[in-house]
């Protein structure tokens, strides 16, 4: 094969985040409104356009001597997993070029290794799992090996997704601080991660039971637990307060400031957030077994 392409979508964490890097549990969904795309061609040496350490490291994991062109339409540094989307898209393209079949779980683990081992980025599996399965996934990280349960996104109530590009921040800052405190045995972090995992499990159970109120409480609980562990950016807190004032639930969709939740009147929530300078959409979420665009 002379050339191949790969793609990956954005993701929104729903509940339990960011306990995926701490033996917890999370629930997250692929968001098809945004994504990354990569094309790779055989070449005498590794070339990447535009230059990207992420794309270069991902290509190097599966052979290296290629020309890579990539693009990414995920809003930057707002917590929608644009960086991992680039990595997963390049890995998919490289696997296709090399004739390798990567199971979703293996693709997610490889994508995490690119960032943590090759580039020294603090990260967890959640983003890569949602992108590798390209759907709604309940994830458990507390046992000997992670357990992933793809779920039908049709179980989800209508969601809104909002972000403020002027209030983004690199998620690595949040993850690095939490890892340091967790490794030091900070009891507040250890308790918080256990509670976050509980919220993820509650969200999953509520979806399967058709309990939309219980699902919303798990999202709210995830945000509130994060707020007890770390000092949050006031701009992000304001987004949540505005959404909740309209009867919405709200949680961080990642660690960069985007929020996600449910609402009895999504139009009212959107209008209120737009007035704060935020972008707000009803996200298109993945479907089990659907073909990636």
MARZA-463286 format. One record per residue (C-alpha): x, y, z; residue in three letters; chain. Coordinates in steps of 0.1 Angstrom, whole numbers, plus 5000, padded with zeros to 4 digits. Example, Ala and Ser with C-alpha at 12.3 -4.5 7.8 and 13.67 -1.06 7.14 Angstrom:
<sites>
+------+------+------+--------+--------+
!   c1 !   c2 !   c3 ! residu ! chaine !
+------+------+------+--------+--------+
! 5123 ! 4955 ! 5078 !    ALA !      A !
! 5137 ! 4989 ! 5071 !    SER !      A !
+------+------+------+--------+--------+
</sites>
This chain:
<sites>
+------+------+------+--------+--------+
!   c1 !   c2 !   c3 ! residu ! chaine !
+------+------+------+--------+--------+
! 5000 ! 5000 ! 5000 !    UNK !      A !
! 5015 ! 5033 ! 4989 !    UNK !      A !
! 4995 ! 5055 ! 5012 !    UNK !      A !
! 4967 ! 5052 ! 5039 !    UNK !      A !
! 4945 ! 5075 ! 5060 !    UNK !      A !
! 4932 ! 5075 ! 5095 !    UNK !      A !
! 4909 ! 5096 ! 5116 !    UNK !      A !
! 4898 ! 5101 ! 5152 !    UNK !      A !
! 4871 ! 5121 ! 5168 !    UNK !      A !
! 4870 ! 5144 ! 5198 !    UNK !      A !
! 4858 ! 5131 ! 5231 !    UNK !      A !
! 4838 ! 5143 ! 5260 !    UNK !      A !
! 4843 ! 5129 ! 5295 !    UNK !      A !
! 4809 ! 5125 ! 5312 !    UNK !      A !
! 4816 ! 5112 ! 5347 !    UNK !      A !
! 4845 ! 5100 ! 5369 !    UNK !      A !
! 4872 ! 5120 ! 5352 !    UNK !      A !
! 4901 ! 5124 ! 5358 !    UNK !      A !
! 4903 ! 5092 ! 5378 !    UNK !      A !
! 4913 ! 5071 ! 5348 !    UNK !      A !
! 4950 ! 5077 ! 5356 !    UNK !      A !
! 4945 ! 5067 ! 5393 !    UNK !      A !
! 4929 ! 5033 ! 5393 !    UNK !      A !
! 4894 ! 5047 ! 5391 !    UNK !      A !
! 4865 ! 5045 ! 5366 !    UNK !      A !
! 4852 ! 5069 ! 5339 !    UNK !      A !
! 4824 ! 5073 ! 5314 !    UNK !      A !
! 4832 ! 5091 ! 5281 !    UNK !      A !
! 4818 ! 5094 ! 5246 !    UNK !      A !
! 4833 ! 5102 ! 5212 !    UNK !      A !
! 4821 ! 5135 ! 5198 !    UNK !      A !
! 4817 ! 5134 ! 5160 !    UNK !      A !
! 4815 ! 5172 ! 5155 !    UNK !      A !
! 4853 ! 5175 ! 5156 !    UNK !      A !
! 4882 ! 5153 ! 5148 !    UNK !      A !
! 4917 ! 5148 ! 5134 !    UNK !      A !
! 4927 ! 5132 ! 5101 !    UNK !      A !
! 4961 ! 5119 ! 5089 !    UNK !      A !
! 4975 ! 5106 ! 5056 !    UNK !      A !
! 5007 ! 5087 ! 5054 !    UNK !      A !
! 5028 ! 5078 ! 5024 !    UNK !      A !
! 5060 ! 5058 ! 5020 !    UNK !      A !
! 5090 ! 5081 ! 5020 !    UNK !      A !
! 5128 ! 5078 ! 5023 !    UNK !      A !
! 5127 ! 5094 ! 5058 !    UNK !      A !
! 5101 ! 5106 ! 5083 !    UNK !      A !
! 5086 ! 5139 ! 5074 !    UNK !      A !
! 5056 ! 5155 ! 5091 !    UNK !      A !
! 5036 ! 5184 ! 5078 !    UNK !      A !
! 5027 ! 5206 ! 5096 !    UNK !      A !
! 5055 ! 5199 ! 5121 !    UNK !      A !
! 5041 ! 5181 ! 5152 !    UNK !      A !
! 5059 ! 5161 ! 5179 !    UNK !      A !
! 5027 ! 5142 ! 5185 !    UNK !      A !
! 5024 ! 5131 ! 5148 !    UNK !      A !
! 5061 ! 5123 ! 5146 !    UNK !      A !
! 5061 ! 5102 ! 5177 !    UNK !      A !
! 5030 ! 5083 ! 5166 !    UNK !      A !
! 5044 ! 5076 ! 5131 !    UNK !      A !
! 5077 ! 5065 ! 5146 !    UNK !      A !
! 5060 ! 5039 ! 5167 !    UNK !      A !
! 5049 ! 5019 ! 5136 !    UNK !      A !
! 5078 ! 5022 ! 5112 !    UNK !      A !
! 5087 ! 5058 ! 5107 !    UNK !      A !
! 5099 ! 5061 ! 5071 !    UNK !      A !
! 5068 ! 5079 ! 5059 !    UNK !      A !
! 5056 ! 5113 ! 5049 !    UNK !      A !
! 5027 ! 5124 ! 5073 !    UNK !      A !
! 5001 ! 5151 ! 5066 !    UNK !      A !
! 4976 ! 5157 ! 5093 !    UNK !      A !
! 4949 ! 5182 ! 5103 !    UNK !      A !
! 4928 ! 5187 ! 5134 !    UNK !      A !
! 4896 ! 5206 ! 5139 !    UNK !      A !
! 4892 ! 5200 ! 5176 !    UNK !      A !
! 4891 ! 5233 ! 5196 !    UNK !      A !
! 4925 ! 5237 ! 5211 !    UNK !      A !
! 4933 ! 5233 ! 5248 !    UNK !      A !
! 4897 ! 5232 ! 5260 !    UNK !      A !
! 4897 ! 5196 ! 5271 !    UNK !      A !
! 4882 ! 5178 ! 5241 !    UNK !      A !
! 4912 ! 5155 ! 5235 !    UNK !      A !
! 4926 ! 5171 ! 5203 !    UNK !      A !
! 4961 ! 5160 ! 5210 !    UNK !      A !
! 4952 ! 5123 ! 5214 !    UNK !      A !
! 4930 ! 5126 ! 5183 !    UNK !      A !
! 4961 ! 5135 ! 5163 !    UNK !      A !
! 4980 ! 5105 ! 5178 !    UNK !      A !
! 4951 ! 5080 ! 5172 !    UNK !      A !
! 4945 ! 5093 ! 5136 !    UNK !      A !
! 4982 ! 5089 ! 5127 !    UNK !      A !
! 4984 ! 5054 ! 5144 !    UNK !      A !
! 4953 ! 5043 ! 5124 !    UNK !      A !
! 4969 ! 5055 ! 5092 !    UNK !      A !
! 5002 ! 5039 ! 5100 !    UNK !      A !
! 4985 ! 5006 ! 5110 !    UNK !      A !
! 4967 ! 5006 ! 5077 !    UNK !      A !
! 4999 ! 5013 ! 5057 !    UNK !      A !
! 5017 ! 4985 ! 5075 !    UNK !      A !
! 4988 ! 4961 ! 5072 !    UNK !      A !
! 4984 ! 4958 ! 5109 !    UNK !      A !
! 4951 ! 4952 ! 5126 !    UNK !      A !
! 4949 ! 4970 ! 5160 !    UNK !      A !
! 4921 ! 4961 ! 5183 !    UNK !      A !
! 4905 ! 4992 ! 5200 !    UNK !      A !
! 4921 ! 4984 ! 5234 !    UNK !      A !
! 4955 ! 4979 ! 5218 !    UNK !      A !
! 4952 ! 5011 ! 5198 !    UNK !      A !
! 4943 ! 5030 ! 5230 !    UNK !      A !
! 4973 ! 5016 ! 5249 !    UNK !      A !
! 4996 ! 5024 ! 5220 !    UNK !      A !
! 4984 ! 5059 ! 5218 !    UNK !      A !
! 4989 ! 5064 ! 5255 !    UNK !      A !
! 5025 ! 5050 ! 5252 !    UNK !      A !
! 5032 ! 5075 ! 5225 !    UNK !      A !
! 5024 ! 5104 ! 5248 !    UNK !      A !
! 5036 ! 5092 ! 5281 !    UNK !      A !
! 5067 ! 5071 ! 5271 !    UNK !      A !
! 5079 ! 5089 ! 5240 !    UNK !      A !
! 5069 ! 5125 ! 5249 !    UNK !      A !
! 5067 ! 5125 ! 5287 !    UNK !      A !
! 5032 ! 5139 ! 5287 !    UNK !      A !
! 5011 ! 5132 ! 5318 !    UNK !      A !
! 4979 ! 5115 ! 5306 !    UNK !      A !
! 4955 ! 5086 ! 5312 !    UNK !      A !
! 4937 ! 5061 ! 5290 !    UNK !      A !
! 4902 ! 5076 ! 5290 !    UNK !      A !
! 4906 ! 5098 ! 5259 !    UNK !      A !
! 4923 ! 5072 ! 5238 !    UNK !      A !
! 4898 ! 5045 ! 5248 !    UNK !      A !
! 4868 ! 5067 ! 5237 !    UNK !      A !
! 4885 ! 5076 ! 5205 !    UNK !      A !
! 4897 ! 5040 ! 5197 !    UNK !      A !
! 4862 ! 5026 ! 5203 !    UNK !      A !
! 4846 ! 5057 ! 5188 !    UNK !      A !
! 4815 ! 5055 ! 5209 !    UNK !      A !
! 4802 ! 5057 ! 5245 !    UNK !      A !
! 4824 ! 5036 ! 5268 !    UNK !      A !
! 4823 ! 5028 ! 5305 !    UNK !      A !
! 4858 ! 5022 ! 5317 !    UNK !      A !
! 4872 ! 5005 ! 5349 !    UNK !      A !
! 4909 ! 5009 ! 5358 !    UNK !      A !
! 4910 ! 4994 ! 5393 !    UNK !      A !
! 4918 ! 4957 ! 5385 !    UNK !      A !
! 4947 ! 4939 ! 5371 !    UNK !      A !
! 4938 ! 4950 ! 5336 !    UNK !      A !
! 4914 ! 4978 ! 5324 !    UNK !      A !
! 4879 ! 4968 ! 5314 !    UNK !      A !
! 4860 ! 4986 ! 5287 !    UNK !      A !
! 4823 ! 4984 ! 5281 !    UNK !      A !
! 4810 ! 5000 ! 5249 !    UNK !      A !
! 4775 ! 5013 ! 5254 !    UNK !      A !
! 4748 ! 5025 ! 5230 !    UNK !      A !
! 4749 ! 5063 ! 5228 !    UNK !      A !
! 4712 ! 5062 ! 5223 !    UNK !      A !
! 4710 ! 5057 ! 5261 !    UNK !      A !
! 4723 ! 5092 ! 5266 !    UNK !      A !
! 4698 ! 5120 ! 5272 !    UNK !      A !
! 4703 ! 5151 ! 5251 !    UNK !      A !
! 4736 ! 5168 ! 5259 !    UNK !      A !
! 4751 ! 5202 ! 5255 !    UNK !      A !
! 4788 ! 5208 ! 5251 !    UNK !      A !
! 4803 ! 5242 ! 5257 !    UNK !      A !
! 4837 ! 5258 ! 5258 !    UNK !      A !
! 4854 ! 5292 ! 5259 !    UNK !      A !
! 4885 ! 5293 ! 5237 !    UNK !      A !
! 4898 ! 5323 ! 5257 !    UNK !      A !
! 4897 ! 5302 ! 5289 !    UNK !      A !
! 4915 ! 5271 ! 5278 !    UNK !      A !
! 4944 ! 5256 ! 5296 !    UNK !      A !
! 4967 ! 5226 ! 5289 !    UNK !      A !
! 4953 ! 5195 ! 5307 !    UNK !      A !
! 4989 ! 5184 ! 5315 !    UNK !      A !
! 4990 ! 5210 ! 5342 !    UNK !      A !
! 4961 ! 5195 ! 5360 !    UNK !      A !
! 4972 ! 5159 ! 5355 !    UNK !      A !
! 5008 ! 5166 ! 5367 !    UNK !      A !
! 4997 ! 5183 ! 5399 !    UNK !      A !
! 4972 ! 5154 ! 5407 !    UNK !      A !
! 4999 ! 5128 ! 5400 !    UNK !      A !
! 5024 ! 5144 ! 5423 !    UNK !      A !
! 4998 ! 5147 ! 5451 !    UNK !      A !
! 4986 ! 5112 ! 5446 !    UNK !      A !
! 5021 ! 5098 ! 5446 !    UNK !      A !
! 5028 ! 5117 ! 5479 !    UNK !      A !
! 4998 ! 5099 ! 5495 !    UNK !      A !
! 4976 ! 5130 ! 5498 !    UNK !      A !
! 4944 ! 5116 ! 5515 !    UNK !      A !
! 4921 ! 5142 ! 5498 !    UNK !      A !
! 4933 ! 5130 ! 5464 !    UNK !      A !
! 4929 ! 5093 ! 5472 !    UNK !      A !
! 4894 ! 5098 ! 5486 !    UNK !      A !
! 4884 ! 5120 ! 5457 !    UNK !      A !
! 4895 ! 5095 ! 5431 !    UNK !      A !
! 4875 ! 5068 ! 5448 !    UNK !      A !
! 4844 ! 5091 ! 5449 !    UNK !      A !
! 4849 ! 5100 ! 5412 !    UNK !      A !
! 4850 ! 5063 ! 5403 !    UNK !      A !
! 4817 ! 5059 ! 5421 !    UNK !      A !
! 4802 ! 5087 ! 5401 !    UNK !      A !
! 4813 ! 5070 ! 5369 !    UNK !      A !
! 4797 ! 5037 ! 5379 !    UNK !      A !
! 4765 ! 5055 ! 5390 !    UNK !      A !
! 4763 ! 5073 ! 5356 !    UNK !      A !
! 4767 ! 5040 ! 5338 !    UNK !      A !
! 4741 ! 5023 ! 5359 !    UNK !      A !
! 4717 ! 5052 ! 5356 !    UNK !      A !
! 4719 ! 5051 ! 5318 !    UNK !      A !
! 4711 ! 5014 ! 5317 !    UNK !      A !
! 4682 ! 5020 ! 5340 !    UNK !      A !
! 4668 ! 5049 ! 5320 !    UNK !      A !
! 4673 ! 5071 ! 5351 !    UNK !      A !
! 4681 ! 5105 ! 5335 !    UNK !      A !
! 4680 ! 5123 ! 5369 !    UNK !      A !
! 4705 ! 5099 ! 5384 !    UNK !      A !
! 4728 ! 5103 ! 5353 !    UNK !      A !
! 4727 ! 5141 ! 5358 !    UNK !      A !
! 4736 ! 5138 ! 5395 !    UNK !      A !
! 4766 ! 5117 ! 5386 !    UNK !      A !
! 4778 ! 5145 ! 5362 !    UNK !      A !
! 4773 ! 5172 ! 5388 !    UNK !      A !
! 4790 ! 5150 ! 5415 !    UNK !      A !
! 4820 ! 5145 ! 5393 !    UNK !      A !
! 4825 ! 5183 ! 5389 !    UNK !      A !
! 4819 ! 5189 ! 5426 !    UNK !      A !
! 4844 ! 5163 ! 5436 !    UNK !      A !
! 4870 ! 5178 ! 5413 !    UNK !      A !
! 4863 ! 5212 ! 5429 !    UNK !      A !
! 4871 ! 5197 ! 5464 !    UNK !      A !
! 4904 ! 5184 ! 5452 !    UNK !      A !
! 4919 ! 5212 ! 5432 !    UNK !      A !
! 4915 ! 5250 ! 5427 !    UNK !      A !
! 4895 ! 5255 ! 5396 !    UNK !      A !
! 4898 ! 5283 ! 5371 !    UNK !      A !
! 4871 ! 5309 ! 5380 !    UNK !      A !
! 4862 ! 5312 ! 5343 !    UNK !      A !
! 4854 ! 5275 ! 5342 !    UNK !      A !
! 4834 ! 5277 ! 5374 !    UNK !      A !
! 4814 ! 5305 ! 5359 !    UNK !      A !
! 4804 ! 5284 ! 5329 !    UNK !      A !
! 4791 ! 5257 ! 5353 !    UNK !      A !
! 4773 ! 5282 ! 5374 !    UNK !      A !
! 4756 ! 5298 ! 5344 !    UNK !      A !
! 4745 ! 5264 ! 5330 !    UNK !      A !
! 4732 ! 5252 ! 5364 !    UNK !      A !
! 4713 ! 5285 ! 5368 !    UNK !      A !
! 4693 ! 5273 ! 5338 !    UNK !      A !
! 4685 ! 5239 ! 5354 !    UNK !      A !
! 4714 ! 5221 ! 5337 !    UNK !      A !
! 4738 ! 5196 ! 5351 !    UNK !      A !
! 4775 ! 5202 ! 5343 !    UNK !      A !
! 4809 ! 5185 ! 5345 !    UNK !      A !
! 4842 ! 5191 ! 5329 !    UNK !      A !
! 4844 ! 5174 ! 5295 !    UNK !      A !
! 4881 ! 5170 ! 5300 !    UNK !      A !
! 4906 ! 5191 ! 5320 !    UNK !      A !
! 4909 ! 5222 ! 5297 !    UNK !      A !
! 4877 ! 5240 ! 5306 !    UNK !      A !
! 4850 ! 5226 ! 5282 !    UNK !      A !
! 4819 ! 5215 ! 5301 !    UNK !      A !
! 4792 ! 5190 ! 5292 !    UNK !      A !
! 4758 ! 5182 ! 5308 !    UNK !      A !
! 4721 ! 5176 ! 5305 !    UNK !      A !
! 4694 ! 5203 ! 5306 !    UNK !      A !
! 4656 ! 5205 ! 5305 !    UNK !      A !
! 4659 ! 5234 ! 5281 !    UNK !      A !
! 4691 ! 5232 ! 5261 !    UNK !      A !
! 4682 ! 5263 ! 5241 !    UNK !      A !
! 4681 ! 5284 ! 5273 !    UNK !      A !
! 4715 ! 5269 ! 5284 !    UNK !      A !
! 4730 ! 5277 ! 5250 !    UNK !      A !
! 4717 ! 5313 ! 5251 !    UNK !      A !
! 4730 ! 5319 ! 5286 !    UNK !      A !
! 4765 ! 5305 ! 5277 !    UNK !      A !
! 4766 ! 5323 ! 5244 !    UNK !      A !
! 4761 ! 5355 ! 5264 !    UNK !      A !
! 4792 ! 5346 ! 5284 !    UNK !      A !
! 4813 ! 5343 ! 5252 !    UNK !      A !
! 4812 ! 5306 ! 5250 !    UNK !      A !
! 4805 ! 5283 ! 5221 !    UNK !      A !
! 4778 ! 5258 ! 5228 !    UNK !      A !
! 4765 ! 5229 ! 5207 !    UNK !      A !
! 4744 ! 5197 ! 5210 !    UNK !      A !
! 4771 ! 5172 ! 5202 !    UNK !      A !
! 4768 ! 5144 ! 5177 !    UNK !      A !
! 4779 ! 5113 ! 5196 !    UNK !      A !
! 4792 ! 5080 ! 5182 !    UNK !      A !
! 4771 ! 5049 ! 5176 !    UNK !      A !
! 4781 ! 5014 ! 5184 !    UNK !      A !
! 4793 ! 4997 ! 5152 !    UNK !      A !
! 4791 ! 5029 ! 5131 !    UNK !      A !
! 4817 ! 5035 ! 5104 !    UNK !      A !
! 4841 ! 5063 ! 5111 !    UNK !      A !
! 4838 ! 5092 ! 5087 !    UNK !      A !
+------+------+------+--------+--------+
</sites>
